[in-house]
Amino acid sequence: MENKLTHVNESGNAHMVDVSGKAITGRIAIAEAYVDMKPSTLSLILSDQIEKGDVLAVCRVAGIMAAKKCSELVPLCHGLNLSAVSIDFEPQDVNDSARLRIVSTCKLNAQTGVEMEALTAVSVAALTVYDMCKAVDKAMQVNGVRLLEKHGGKSGSYYADN
């Protein structure tokens, strides 16, 4: 079976997909990203000692705002009326370094999915970690942005391979 790109019309031009004929269904998407950093940077974040403020609180709000503005950032995304957006953090020790795992869950009832909103949320939350902590750790890296799972719609459920 051939996979057809849905954002390209018969003439080969990019366009927004017409979802008007699709059923409204419950949709959920979960995405993750990692920010790799020095252990001392993670310690400062967790003890709320970063000079710019509470990193996790600001990053949570940044991620939620990003999900809500996804259609303004990604040209062919539909503007969606999100029902819920959550951003969670998991500090991790990795050998001689540390990282912060960021997970976003987006939900709604609509004619199209919320994968891009979940991916945008973790991306912007991760970039906000960098912005808030760059004074103490310019070597931080944002890695592993990916969709973990999605549910709803015609294509059903998807689960990423570990």
Secondary structure, 3 states (H helix, E strand, C coil): CCCCCCCECCCCCECCCCCCCCCCEEEEEEEEEEEEECHHHHHHHHCCCCCCCCHHHHHHHHHHHHHHCHHHHCCCCCCCCCCEEEEEEEEEEECCEEEEEEEEEEEEEECCCCHHHHHHHHHHHHHHHHHHHCCCCCCCEEEEEEEEEEECCCCCCEECCC
